[in-house]
Structure formats: structure tokens, C-alpha cells
Amino acid sequence: MAKRYAATKNKLLHCGRCCTALSYQAGVVMKGICKLCKNESNLRESHILPKFIGKWIKKTSITGYLREHNELEKRAQDTAKEYLLCAECENLFSAWERNFANRIFYPFVDRDEDSANYEDWLAKFCASLSWRTLVFIMSKNKSEERSEDYNFQIESARIHLEKFLLGQVDNLNKYEQHLYPLDRIEYTTSPGMPPNINRYFLRTTALDIVGNNVGTFIYTKFPKFILLGVVKSNELGRMRSSRAALKQGKIFPKKYRWPDGFADYIVEKANYISGVTSVSTFNQTKSIG
């Protein structure tokens, strides 16, 4: 039997806590080595989650701000940013982001559409997002805290994703990208469903690396979607319906399968956020009173 999924130890990386707004001056560049192409250049302040996601959350928020899930009393203006990419690589990512935003994200979140055709840009977008999540999280965790085998798997995934993004290989091989569209749950007979599960599905952002004894995945959560980037898994055949095709395909309502044990992880994270939100609301009420 597969064990339950566990998150990375670093508290910043626990179900969206790593989506912390970092305060840098807008437009500032820094000299350094681009994390993707490895060339020395002026590095841009890159969003870990694409900028359009944070802008949509702010636009549709009652307060007009973002909330950090580890400090919900505090309001943030933006999602996490790091000096990762040179201008050329940033532009490479931007082209894939525009296609995803205009052809999938906005139609799904604003017009409640549930189907979309896509081309080769979707696999590139998903791989770029998994790569950013992986690089960001590993920069916050010390490799010596993990086993040699785990570090080798993570490093191998990073290297192959970089080659794919730079066009040096044309296949993701075992590092498939699995995109799960989410929708509101109107009714369920499942016991223990978190009361805030719809909010978690439709509005929450999170970055993590999750795994159990049968699989390891790069987890990126944003409104109405979950992206799982495969590091290792023996369930790829059963998960095929969620795989982002390399050339073209279609997202539409169908039966999707999560990895064994992953549903428990989702429930745990939604419950955690619900608990933190309750404490935050109580504290704000006391302050007002």
C-alpha cells in the first residue's frame, strides 16, 4: 500500500507558505548566472508563479491584496520573485505564459469554461512552471538533509527539464507534466472533506515537492489547476488522462486520476489553511473589538 504523501521539511514550502511575496524594487536587475541557460548576464526578477496569476487573485479579491498562508493577517502586493533568469530566457517563458493565460487560464477562471485545445506550448509552459518550483524550493532546502538517492533524482529532473526548455531534447521522457483542471464541488458523500475545499481548489496557490514510497512529484497549485511534475512514479500509465501532450491535445471534462495517496495530501493542506484562517479571523476580530 502506498504511504501518504509528505511535503518538504522547510516550513516555507508547506502548502503555499513558500508563495511569500519578496520585496524587491521594481525593474531592478542583478548581475549573475542565469539558472536556466547558465550564461552570465543581467538577471531579471522572475516570478515563480507567472505574474498573471497574482494579478488575477488581487483583482478578484475582496481586499485587492494577496494573502500569505503562513501569515494571513499580512497583506502582500505580489507573489514570490527571485533573480533566476536572463532577459532571453525570461522572454522564452513569457511566450508560453501568454498562450496559457489567454487560451486556458482566463477562459476557465473568468468564463467558467471547461474545455480548451492546446499545442506544444502547453508542455513547455508546464515544464517551465515545474522547473521554477523545483529550483525555488531546492534553494530553500539543504541537500545534505536528504538522501543521496533523493538528491540524485531531484537533480536529474532539474537537468532534463532545463534541456527540454532550451530545446536540447524534444521529449520529457519520465518527467511528464500532469495538469489537473479543478472545479467547485457542489456535493460529496466523502467523509472528512474540508469545509474550505472549494476555496483551496479555486483560489489557493502553493509550491512543494511531495512524495511517498511509490512516487515523487513537483507540486504547483494555482487557481483552478494543480500541476504535478513527475520526478519518479510507477503510476504513469494510470495517470495518462492528465498528461500534457508534447504536440497538441485538448483539456476537457473526463476522469482524472491522482497518484495513490495524493488525495490525503490535498485534504491535509486544505485543513491546514482552514485552521490558520480561523485563527487569523479570530485575531482580527479581537483587534477590531
C-alpha positions in Angstrom: 0.0 0.0 0.0 1.3 3.5 -0.9 2.1 5.7 2.1 0.6 9.1 2.5 2.4 12.0 0.7 4.7 14.1 2.7 5.9 17.6 2.0 9.4 19.1 2.2 10.5 19.9 5.7 11.2 23.5 5.2 8.2 25.4 6.7 8.3 28.0 3.9 7.5 25.2 1.4 4.5 23.8 3.2 1.3 24.1 1.1 1.6 27.6 -0.2 3.7 29.0 2.6 6.5 29.3 0.1 4.5 31.7 -2.0 5.9 34.5 0.0 6.0 38.0 -1.5 9.6 39.1 -1.6 10.2 42.8 -1.6 12.5 44.0 -4.4 12.4 47.3 -6.2 10.5 47.0 -9.5 12.7 46.8 -12.6 15.9 46.2 -10.7 18.4 43.7 -12.3 21.3 41.9 -10.8 24.4 40.6 -12.4 24.7 36.8 -12.1 24.4 33.4 -13.7 21.1 32.6 -15.4 19.7 29.5 -13.7 18.4 28.1 -17.0 21.0 28.8 -19.7 23.9 29.2 -17.3 25.2 32.3 -19.1 26.4 35.3 -17.1 24.0 38.2 -17.6 21.8 40.8 -16.0 19.2 38.7 -14.2 15.6 39.7 -14.2 13.4 39.5 -11.1 11.4 36.5 -12.2 8.0 35.5 -10.8 8.0 31.9 -9.5 4.3 31.7 -10.3 3.5 33.7 -13.5 2.6 37.3 -12.9 -0.9 36.9 -14.4 -1.9 34.5 -11.7 -1.1 37.0 -8.9 -2.8 39.8 -10.8 -6.0 37.8 -11.2 -6.0 36.8 -7.5 -5.6 40.5 -6.5 -8.2 41.7 -9.0 -10.8 39.2 -7.8 -10.0 39.5 -4.1 -12.4 41.4 -1.8 -9.4 43.3 -0.3 -7.4 43.7 -3.5 -4.4 42.0 -1.9 -2.8 38.7 -1.8 -2.5 36.7 1.5 0.5 34.7 2.7 -0.8 31.4 4.0 1.7 31.3 6.9 0.8 34.9 8.0 -2.7 35.5 6.9 -3.0 38.8 8.8 -0.4 40.3 6.5 -1.3 41.5 3.0 1.0 41.2 0.1 1.2 43.0 -3.2 2.8 40.3 -5.3 3.7 36.6 -5.4 7.2 35.3 -4.9 10.0 36.6 -7.1 13.7 35.6 -7.4 16.6 36.6 -9.6 16.6 33.5 -11.8 16.6 34.3 -15.5 18.4 36.4 -18.1 16.2 38.5 -20.4 16.4 36.0 -23.2 15.2 33.1 -21.0 12.5 35.3 -19.4 11.2 36.1 -22.8 11.2 32.4 -23.7 8.9 31.7 -20.7 6.7 34.7 -21.4 5.6 33.4 -24.8 4.4 30.2 -23.2 2.7 32.0 -20.4 0.8 34.3 -22.7 -0.7 31.3 -24.6 -1.7 29.5 -21.3 -3.2 32.7 -19.8 -5.2 33.7 -22.9 -6.3 30.2 -24.1 -6.8 28.3 -20.9 -6.4 30.3 -17.6 -8.7 33.3 -18.2 -11.4 31.3 -20.1 -11.5 28.8 -17.1 -11.4 31.3 -14.2 -13.4 34.2 -15.7 -15.9 32.5 -18.1 -16.2 29.1 -16.3 -15.2 27.2 -19.5 -14.1 23.6 -19.1 -12.5 22.8 -22.4 -9.6 24.1 -24.4 -7.4 23.0 -27.3 -3.6 23.4 -27.0 -0.4 22.9 -28.9 3.2 22.3 -28.0 3.3 25.5 -25.8 1.4 23.7 -23.0 4.1 21.1 -22.3 6.7 23.9 -22.3 4.6 26.1 -20.0 4.0 23.2 -17.6 7.7 22.2 -17.6 8.8 25.8 -17.0 6.5 26.1 -14.1 7.6 22.8 -12.5 11.3 23.9 -13.1 10.7 27.2 -11.3 9.0 25.5 -8.4 11.8 22.9 -8.2 14.6 25.5 -8.3 12.9 27.8 -5.8 12.2 25.1 -3.3 15.7 23.4 -3.5 17.3 26.8 -3.0 15.5 26.9 0.4 16.4 23.4 1.4 19.8 22.0 2.2 20.7 18.9 0.1 22.5 17.3 3.0 19.2 16.9 4.8 18.1 14.4 2.1 19.3 11.0 1.0 21.8 10.7 -1.8 19.3 8.9 -3.9 16.7 11.6 -3.4 19.1 14.4 -4.3 20.2 12.5 -7.4 16.5 12.1 -8.6 15.8 15.8 -8.0 19.0 16.9 -9.8 18.3 14.6 -12.7 14.8 16.0 -13.1 16.1 19.6 -13.0 18.7 18.9 -15.6 16.3 17.2 -18.0 13.7 19.9 -17.6 16.3 22.5 -18.5 17.3 20.6 -21.6 13.7 20.4 -22.7 13.0 24.1 -22.1 16.2 25.1 -24.0 15.3 22.8 -26.9 18.2 20.5 -26.4 15.9 17.5 -26.1 12.4 17.2 -27.6 10.9 14.8 -25.1 10.1 14.9 -21.4 10.7 11.2 -21.0 9.7 10.1 -17.5 9.5 13.7 -16.3 5.9 14.1 -17.6 3.8 17.1 -16.7 0.3 16.4 -15.4 -2.2 19.2 -15.4 -5.5 18.8 -13.4 -8.3 21.3 -14.0 -10.4 21.8 -10.9 -14.0 22.9 -10.3 -16.3 23.6 -7.5 -17.6 20.6 -5.5 -21.3 21.1 -5.1 -22.0 17.9 -3.1 -20.0 15.0 -1.8 -20.6 11.9 0.4 -16.9 11.6 1.2 -16.3 11.9 4.9 -13.8 14.4 6.3 -14.0 16.8 3.3 -12.5 20.2 4.4 -15.1 22.9 4.6 -12.8 25.2 2.6 -12.0 22.7 -0.2 -13.6 24.9 -2.9 -11.6 27.9 -1.9 -8.5 25.7 -1.9 -9.3 24.4 -5.4 -10.4 27.8 -6.9 -8.1 30.4 -5.3 -5.1 28.9 -3.4 -1.5 29.0 -4.6 1.1 26.6 -3.3 4.6 25.2 -4.2 6.0 22.0 -2.9 7.8 18.7 -3.5 5.7 15.8 -2.4 6.3 12.1 -2.3 5.8 8.7 -0.7 7.3 5.3 -1.2 6.0 5.0 -4.8 6.4 8.5 -6.3 7.9 12.0 -6.1 6.3 15.0 -7.7 6.8 18.7 -8.1 3.6 20.3 -6.9 2.4 23.7 -8.2 -1.1 24.8 -7.2 -2.8 27.9 -8.6 -6.5 28.9 -9.1 -8.5 26.1 -10.7 -5.4 24.0 -11.5 -3.0 21.6 -10.0 0.2 20.8 -11.8 2.3 17.7 -10.9 5.7 17.4 -12.5 7.0 13.9 -12.3 10.3 13.2 -10.6 9.6 9.5 -10.3 6.5 7.4 -10.5 5.3 3.9 -11.3 1.8 5.1 -12.0 2.2 7.0 -15.2 0.0 4.6 -17.2 -2.9 5.1 -14.9 -2.4 8.9 -14.8 -2.3 9.3 -18.6 -5.5 11.3 -18.9 -3.9 14.3 -17.1 -0.6 14.2 -19.1 0.2 17.4 -21.1 0.9 16.1 -24.7 4.1 17.2 -26.3 2.5 18.3 -29.6 -1.2 19.0 -29.2 -4.2 17.9 -27.3 -7.4 19.0 -25.5 -8.4 19.7 -21.9 -12.0 18.7 -21.3 -14.1 17.1 -18.5 -13.1 13.5 -18.1 -11.9 11.0 -15.5 -8.6 12.1 -14.0 -6.5 10.0 -11.6 -4.3 11.4 -8.9 -1.3 9.4 -7.7 -2.2 7.0 -4.9 -2.2 8.8 -1.5 -2.3 12.2 -3.1 -5.9 13.0 -2.1 -4.9 12.7 1.6 -2.2 15.3 1.0 -4.8 17.7 -0.6 -7.1 17.2 2.4 -4.3 17.8 4.8 -3.3 21.1 3.1 -6.8 22.4 2.9 -7.4 21.6 6.5 -4.2 23.4 7.5 -5.2 26.5 5.7 -8.7 26.4 7.1 -7.2 26.2 10.6 -4.8 29.1 10.1 -7.6 31.2 8.5 -9.8 30.6 11.5 -7.1 31.8 13.9 -6.4 34.8 11.7 -10.0 35.8 11.6 -10.3 35.5 15.4 -7.2 37.6 16.0 -8.5 40.3 13.6 -11.9 40.3 15.3 -10.2 40.8 18.7 -8.2 43.7 17.3 -11.3 45.4 15.9 -13.1 44.8 19.2 
